[in-house]
């Protein structure tokens, strides 16, 4: 498998997702008597096309999107079957169908994965002795006289910090996107058919940190996560970079780094690290930051704040569970996208490091293929489907944003029409969408340059 093949796979993946999105618009448009003049994949000059009924189906040169063009969509047409002659609810349904079809596609892909592999139940698979998770007292929610001490392997997490969880990865993403506070928190778990609720008092960790994560294994010490606004991120270190030396001592593996840090705890002094980015070594002089915080439960260090480890494997699913957990999967991807967007807007996530376009997506796709190909073609296929779920749900959410030129922007104008009792003049709406299109074209160019910088340099 090579990068060229990954690019081709990426094109196919994008094409399927875009076609399905535009298919949603077209099907509902035709159901409402709206004339679809062209259904296209790509932009720019036509490579080939054919006409069936009233619609031209075209494949265009630049595979950067697609469109379902409807008569009277951006003009004040009075022709039979024009978009603007239909009622507001018919137009609303036609516009929102695209994002909904993206969610449907994500659901179908999720169902395939769950039918083959099962779902990831939020089960506890490890509890560290002596930590708050092992010593807290929990009470049966239906019987206050029934209490147990400590979580244990096999417990199924139902609620964490007041939020309900159905998939193990929901917890994983929670720990990645939300920093753990220092206040006590409630947790509810199921054991032997009973639900227990209790409060865990986190232990505050006082230590110096560089703001990164890695796996303590015998493999090379690859950085698996770089904390937002941490020392390493500010220095330009990235996820997947490899630590090869620290203060002149060679670091051959994640275990070697763990041993070094255990023998030489960070105390605020400058640390010299040699870190490889895409095979090129670079030296960094880093000053650890003093922090007082609680770490997430899944923390592989000897000084932990809460410690329980939750499941990453999957449980076989029956047909009803396949349907149910596929819905949970789509819900998870939608919620992650919305939460990440919120953090980008509020500045909690760095825009340059966390927003990517086609180049970075293909790069991540290539990494996914390379990492899973040793497990066989089935797992490559399933990981690609998982990647497609993320992209399809992401596209659906992004298109619903209330911004000009997006589906969400068009829906806003229809909502305004419903509220004021008459439509916004077509020329004014068209001008707003045209300005929005220019903005997004400029944004695409900026994202492209940022992708090239991130992927190749």
C-alpha positions, -999 to 999 in steps of 0.1 A, spaced: 0 0 0 15 34 -9 5 70 -8 -8 70 -44 -32 42 -35 -42 61 -3 -50 92 -25 -71 71 -48 -89 56 -18 -94 91 -4 -110 103 -37 -134 73 -37 -142 79 -1 -149 116 -6 -169 109 -37 -192 85 -20 -198 109 9 -204 138 -14 -226 119 -38 -248 106 -9 -251 142 4 -262 156 -29 -284 125 -35 -304 136 -4 -310 170 -19 -320 155 -53 -344 128 -40 -363 152 -18 -363 179 -45 -378 156 -71 -403 143 -45 -414 180 -41 -417 186 -78 -385 207 -80 -366 204 -112 -330 193 -108 -310 207 -137 -276 191 -129 -262 165 -105 -225 168 -104 -194 154 -88 -165 177 -87 -161 213 -99 -146 230 -130 -148 217 -166 -169 187 -174 -150 154 -180 -181 136 -192 -219 139 -187 -252 123 -197 -288 134 -194 -316 113 -180 -350 129 -179 -347 166 -170 -313 161 -152 -278 162 -165 -254 140 -145 -218 153 -148 -183 143 -136 -161 174 -134 -123 178 -133 -116 190 -98 -128 166 -71 -133 192 -44 -170 188 -39 -202 183 -58 -236 199 -63 -273 193 -70 -283 223 -90 -320 231 -89 -340 254 -112 -346 287 -94 -324 279 -65 -304 312 -67 -326 331 -91 -362 345 -91 -375 320 -116 -412 316 -124 -409 284 -144 -427 253 -135 -407 232 -110 -385 261 -99 -371 258 -64 -382 293 -53 -419 287 -64 -423 259 -38 -435 264 -3 -410 271 25 -414 236 41 -408 219 7 -376 240 3 -366 234 40 -369 196 35 -349 197 3 -321 216 19 -319 197 51 -320 163 33 -283 166 23 -269 166 59 -295 140 70 -283 117 43 -248 121 56 -260 110 90 -278 81 74 -246 71 55 -226 72 88 -253 50 104 -250 24 76 -212 23 79 -215 20 117 -240 -8 113 -215 -27 91 -187 -23 116 -208 -33 146 -223 -63 128 -188 -76 121 -169 -65 152 -196 -56 178 -198 -25 199 -174 -11 226 -192 -14 259 -180 11 285 -168 -17 308 -142 -13 335 -112 -35 327 -88 -24 354 -88 -6 388 -56 4 405 -54 -5 441 -54 24 466 -67 50 442 -100 69 447 -117 46 422 -108 16 444 -117 31 478 -149 52 472 -181 39 486 -210 34 461 -247 30 470 -274 10 451 -297 36 435 -327 15 444 -316 3 478 -297 27 501 -288 -2 524 -269 -19 497 -233 -4 494 -201 -16 478 -165 -3 482 -146 5 451 -151 -1 414 -141 -34 400 -134 -52 367 -166 -59 349 -185 -28 361 -204 -11 332 -201 27 334 -235 43 330 -229 79 340 -197 99 345 -197 135 357 -235 137 352 -234 125 316 -247 92 303 -224 70 283 -232 41 260 -199 35 242 -164 32 257 -150 57 231 -174 83 245 -154 82 277 -121 83 257 -131 114 238 -143 130 270 -109 126 286 -92 139 254 -114 170 249 -123 179 285 -97 185 312 -105 168 344 -114 192 372 -102 190 408 -137 188 423 -154 156 434 -176 140 408 -204 114 407 -202 82 388 -229 55 382 -220 20 371 -239 -13 367 -229 -45 385 -249 -77 385 -279 -60 371 -279 -33 398 -269 4 395 -245 19 420 -238 56 425 -210 73 443 -187 103 446 -150 101 438 -127 126 454 -98 131 430 -63 132 442 -47 165 431 -15 158 412 13 183 418 41 179 393 60 194 364 47 185 329 57 189 293 22 183 280 24 151 260 14 114 261 31 83 249 26 45 252 50 28 276 59 -2 254 90 -16 239 83 2 206 99 35 197 87 63 219 60 79 196 41 109 209 4 99 209 -10 132 221 2 168 225 -17 189 251 -33 220 239 -11 250 249 13 227 266 51 231 266 56 207 237 28 222 215 42 257 220 76 244 209 62 229 177 63 192 186 35 172 170 17 140 175 35 110 160 69 126 165 94 102 181 115 109 212 150 95 207 170 111 235 166 131 267 194 150 284 219 131 263 205 96 272 193 76 242 156 67 245 149 35 225 113 29 236 83 42 256 94 20 285 129 35 284 114 70 287 92 59 316 122 45 334 142 76 328 115 99 341 110 76 371 148 79 379 150 116 370 117 133 380 112 167 363 117 196 387 114 227 364 149 225 351 155 228 314 153 194 296 170 188 264 151 164 241 159 150 207 127 144 188 123 131 153 97 146 130 92 125 99 127 109 104 145 142 109 159 148 144 157 181 161 168 192 195 145 210 219 153 228 252 120 226 272 111 240 305 84 219 323 54 237 337 44 233 373 7 221 375 -18 211 401 -45 191 384 -63 158 383 -55 135 355 -80 114 336 -87 78 349 -68 63 319 -33 75 329 -4 51 328 18 66 355 25 55 391 12 88 406 -24 89 394 -55 108 405 -84 85 400 -74 54 380 -98 30 364 -92 17 329 -121 12 306 -127 -12 277 -113 -8 242 -124 -42 229 -158 -49 214 -188 -71 224 -208 -91 198 -242 -74 190 -276 -89 180 -297 -72 153 -314 -49 178 -281 -39 194 -266 -32 159 -294 -7 153 -292 9 187 -254 12 189 -252 24 153 -274 53 164 -251 59 194 -221 59 170 -236 86 148 -246 106 179 -210 103 192 -194 116 160 -219 145 158 -213 155 194 -175 153 190 -177 176 159 -199 201 177 -177 201 208 -146 205 188 -161 234 168 -171 251 201 -135 248 214 -122 262 182 -145 292 184 -136 298 220 -99 294 214 -96 263 235 -83 244 205 -56 258 182 -70 265 147 -38 257 127 -32 224 145 -67 211 146 -83 221 113 -74 202 82 -85 200 46 -81 173 19 -43 171 21 -42 164 58 -73 141 56 -55 120 30 -24 120 51 -44 107 81 -61 82 58 -27 69 47 -16 66 83 -48 46 91 -41 22 62 -5 18 71 -12 10 107 -40 -15 100 -27 -33 69 -7 -58 90 -40 -70 105 -54 -79 71 -76 -65 44 -107 -68 65 -94 -45 92 -81 -20 65 -117 -20 52 -133 -16 86 -109 12 96 -117 30 63 -154 27 71 -147 41 106 -128 70 89 -158 75 65 -182 77 95 -162 105 109 -160 124 76 -197 119 68 -209 130 102 -185 159 101 -198 170 66 -234 168 79 -227 190 109 -206 215 90 -232 219 63 -258 227 90 -238 256 103 -258 289 99 -233 304 75 -238 318 40 -234 294 10 -239 263 34 -271 244 38 -275 259 72 -273 294 58 -300 286 33 -322 272 61 -318 304 81 -333 324 52 -363 300 51 -367 303 88 -367 341 85 -393 338 57 -415 317 80 -412 342 108 -418 373 87 -444 358 64 -427 365 32 -393 356 16 -362 377 17 -357 392 -18 -338 367 -39 -312 391 -51 -303 399 -14 -301 363 -4 -281 355 -35 -256 383 -27 -251 369 9 -245 334 -4 -221 348 -31 -201 366 -4 -201 334 16 -188 314 -13 -159 338 -18 -151 335 19 -151 297 18 -129 297 -14 -103 319 4 -106 297 35 -100 266 13 -68 281 0 -56 290 35 -64 255 48 -46 240 18 -14 259 26 -18 250 63 -22 213 53 10 214 33 29 230 61 16 205 86 20 174 66 52 180 47 72 202 71 
